[in-house]
Amino acid sequence: MIAIPGIDAILEQFRQPDYRARLQEEMTVAESIQVRTTEVVVSACFIVLGATIGSYLNVVVYRVPRVISLVHQRSACPECATPIDGRDNIPILGWLLLKGACRNCRLPIAARYPLVEGVAGGIFMLLYFLELISGGANLPVRPPLTATPGWCGLSFTSNGTSSASICSIACCCSRC
């Protein structure tokens, strides 16, 4: 902090140790390459998942106001009503390969489709990096959920103690 430089020194004792940096120092080059490759593949999977959900959101935004079924009809060109082939229905890539036009009638397809898909893919990638790779550093701190023995089984509490009301909810009987 710029205003009070001594605050960082005080807060340093309360910060969690950075285990990731220590592990990276101990890794061999092959292990480091394997970790980085895994991160790239998993982030690509998150981008694809986000783009797919963005594609579905495009379908919902187009069909719901027109009262068209979300399940029983295939995607079609809005102008000539020709069904879109599976290879052309790939999020972002299908639009780019078709150069933004219908394969049949060559009329333009709106650029909002790949834009929504790309934004959704970017949001999923951002969440992956901010929450999963950081180890949930942005999530609020809560005590871990622990299992404790109850009369009829296990009752789950956040502070590790067992209570009759929680146990009766978890066990479905009146003996607790």
PyMOL commands that set and color helices and strands:
alter all, ss='L'
color gray80, all
select helices_A, chain A and resi 6-12+19-26+29-63+86-88+93-97+112-133+164-171
alter helices_A, ss='H'
color red, helices_A
select strands_A, chain A and resi 146-149+154-157
alter strands_A, ss='S'
color yellow, strands_A
deselect
rebuild
show_as cartoon
